[in-house]
Amino acid sequence: MLVFLVVGSYSYIYHLYKNRKDASGVDYEHYSNMALKDDIGDTPVKPISDEKKK
């Protein structure tokens, strides 16, 4: 039983790291420190330029 749980856990972790991007192509690992770096002077998590929206 323990071997099954260990193998299942490692395969799930491998699956998570292999498929880090969701269907829209967003890699949410960029957002992992958002709660810690939320001061007004901090750099944006993912800066967006105005030229991209045009």
Residue frames as a rotation matrix with the C-alpha (Angstrom) as fourth column:
MET 1
0.571 0.821 0.000 0.00
0.821 -0.571 0.000 0.00
0.000 0.000 -1.000 0.00
LEU 2
0.465 -0.474 -0.747 2.81
0.158 -0.786 0.598 2.41
-0.871 -0.396 -0.290 0.89
VAL 3
-0.617 -0.714 0.331 4.61
0.419 0.058 0.906 1.71
-0.666 0.698 0.264 -2.38
PHE 4
-0.113 0.680 0.724 1.43
0.979 -0.047 0.197 2.53
0.168 0.731 -0.661 -4.31
LEU 5
0.800 0.434 -0.414 1.04
0.535 -0.829 0.162 5.86
-0.273 -0.351 -0.895 -2.47
VAL 6
0.045 -0.874 -0.485 4.67
0.093 -0.479 0.873 6.83
-0.995 -0.084 0.060 -3.07
VAL 7
-0.709 -0.284 0.646 4.51
0.619 0.189 0.763 5.94
-0.338 0.940 0.042 -6.77
GLY 8
0.224 0.888 0.402 1.17
0.960 -0.273 0.067 7.73
0.169 0.371 -0.913 -7.11
SER 9
0.696 -0.006 -0.718 2.50
0.345 -0.874 0.342 10.86
-0.630 -0.485 -0.606 -5.39
TYR 10
-0.338 -0.911 -0.235 5.63
0.104 -0.285 0.953 11.02
-0.935 0.298 0.191 -7.51
SER 11
-0.580 0.170 0.797 3.70
0.812 0.205 0.547 10.46
-0.070 0.964 -0.257 -10.72
TYR 12
0.570 0.822 -0.008 1.25
0.822 -0.570 -0.012 13.24
-0.014 0.000 -1.000 -9.79
ILE 13
0.441 -0.506 -0.741 4.12
0.098 -0.794 0.600 15.64
-0.892 -0.337 -0.300 -9.02
TYR 14
-0.655 -0.675 0.340 5.77
0.369 0.107 0.923 14.72
-0.660 0.730 0.179 -12.33
HIS 15
-0.118 0.722 0.682 2.48
0.988 0.015 0.154 15.35
0.101 0.691 -0.715 -14.12
LEU 16
0.749 0.421 -0.511 2.17
0.528 -0.846 0.078 18.79
-0.399 -0.328 -0.856 -12.50
TYR 17
0.064 -0.815 -0.576 5.68
-0.093 -0.580 0.810 19.86
-0.994 0.001 -0.113 -13.50
LYS 18
-0.672 -0.284 0.684 5.37
0.585 0.363 0.725 18.42
-0.454 0.888 -0.077 -16.99
ASN 19
-0.120 0.742 0.659 2.12
0.847 -0.270 0.459 20.27
0.518 0.613 -0.596 -17.66
ARG 20
-0.587 -0.196 -0.785 2.91
0.696 -0.618 -0.366 23.58
-0.413 -0.762 0.499 -15.99
LYS 21
-0.927 0.288 -0.240 1.01
-0.365 -0.840 0.402 25.59
-0.086 0.460 0.884 -18.57
ASP 22
-0.249 0.916 0.316 -2.75
0.056 0.339 -0.939 25.48
-0.967 -0.216 -0.136 -18.74
ALA 23
0.147 0.401 0.904 -4.86
0.861 0.397 -0.316 25.34
-0.486 0.825 -0.288 -21.90
SER 24
0.967 0.254 0.036 -4.47
0.241 -0.854 -0.461 29.06
-0.087 0.454 -0.887 -22.61
GLY 25
0.389 -0.901 0.192 -0.67
0.556 0.063 -0.828 28.84
0.734 0.429 0.526 -22.40
VAL 26
0.510 -0.168 0.843 -0.33
-0.576 -0.795 0.191 30.67
0.638 -0.583 -0.502 -19.09
ASP 27
-0.128 -0.629 -0.767 2.48
0.455 0.649 -0.609 29.52
0.881 -0.427 0.203 -16.82
TYR 28
0.735 0.600 0.316 1.19
0.008 -0.474 0.881 30.20
0.678 -0.645 -0.353 -13.33
GLU 29
0.343 -0.685 -0.643 4.57
0.935 0.315 0.163 29.74
0.091 -0.657 0.748 -11.68
HIS 30
-0.497 -0.463 0.734 5.23
0.445 -0.862 -0.242 33.42
0.745 0.206 0.634 -12.44
TYR 31
0.113 0.694 0.711 2.42
-0.371 -0.634 0.678 34.26
0.922 -0.341 0.186 -10.03
SER 32
0.276 0.028 -0.961 3.67
0.623 0.756 0.201 32.16
0.732 -0.654 0.191 -7.09
ASN 33
-0.572 -0.567 -0.593 5.26
0.819 -0.359 -0.447 35.11
0.041 -0.741 0.670 -5.25
MET 34
-0.299 0.500 0.813 2.41
0.287 -0.765 0.576 37.55
0.910 0.406 0.085 -5.88
ALA 35
0.736 0.631 -0.245 1.20
0.392 -0.101 0.914 37.41
0.552 -0.769 -0.322 -2.27
LEU 36
0.333 -0.694 -0.639 4.68
0.879 -0.017 0.477 38.14
-0.342 -0.720 0.604 -0.92
LYS 37
-0.762 -0.647 -0.034 5.64
0.561 -0.685 0.465 40.90
-0.324 0.335 0.885 -3.36
ASP 38
0.053 0.907 0.418 2.53
0.969 -0.147 0.197 43.08
0.240 0.395 -0.887 -3.30
ASP 39
-0.095 -0.143 -0.985 3.97
0.529 -0.846 0.071 46.48
-0.843 -0.514 0.156 -2.41
ILE 40
0.842 0.496 -0.213 3.29
0.138 -0.579 -0.803 49.42
-0.521 0.647 -0.556 -4.70
GLY 41
0.393 -0.778 -0.490 6.99
-0.817 -0.540 0.202 49.76
-0.422 0.321 -0.848 -5.52
ASP 42
-0.156 -0.451 0.879 7.54
-0.035 0.892 0.451 46.13
-0.987 0.040 -0.155 -6.52
THR 43
-0.798 -0.166 -0.579 7.98
-0.572 -0.092 0.815 45.16
-0.189 0.982 -0.022 -10.14
PRO 44
0.260 0.953 -0.156 4.94
-0.954 0.229 -0.193 43.71
-0.148 0.199 0.969 -11.89
VAL 45
0.148 -0.135 0.980 4.66
-0.179 0.970 0.161 39.95
-0.972 -0.200 0.120 -12.08
LYS 46
-0.237 -0.166 0.957 4.14
0.864 0.413 0.286 40.04
-0.443 0.895 0.046 -15.82
PRO 47
-0.388 0.077 -0.919 4.46
-0.107 -0.994 -0.038 43.47
-0.916 0.083 0.393 -17.42
ILE 48
0.158 0.524 0.837 2.25
0.887 0.297 -0.353 44.13
-0.434 0.798 -0.418 -20.42
SER 49
-0.838 -0.480 -0.261 3.22
0.301 -0.804 0.512 46.71
-0.456 0.351 0.818 -23.01
ASP 50
-0.015 0.853 -0.522 0.68
-0.253 -0.508 -0.823 49.02
-0.967 0.120 0.223 -24.64
GLU 51
-0.428 -0.219 -0.877 1.88
-0.885 -0.094 0.456 48.04
-0.182 0.971 -0.154 -28.12
LYS 52
-0.997 0.018 0.073 0.69
0.025 0.994 0.105 44.48
-0.071 0.107 -0.992 -27.62
LYS 53
-0.361 0.931 -0.057 -2.93
0.386 0.093 -0.918 45.58
-0.849 -0.353 -0.393 -27.06
LYS 54
-0.176 0.284 -0.942 -3.14
-0.631 -0.767 -0.113 47.58
-0.755 0.575 0.315 -30.31
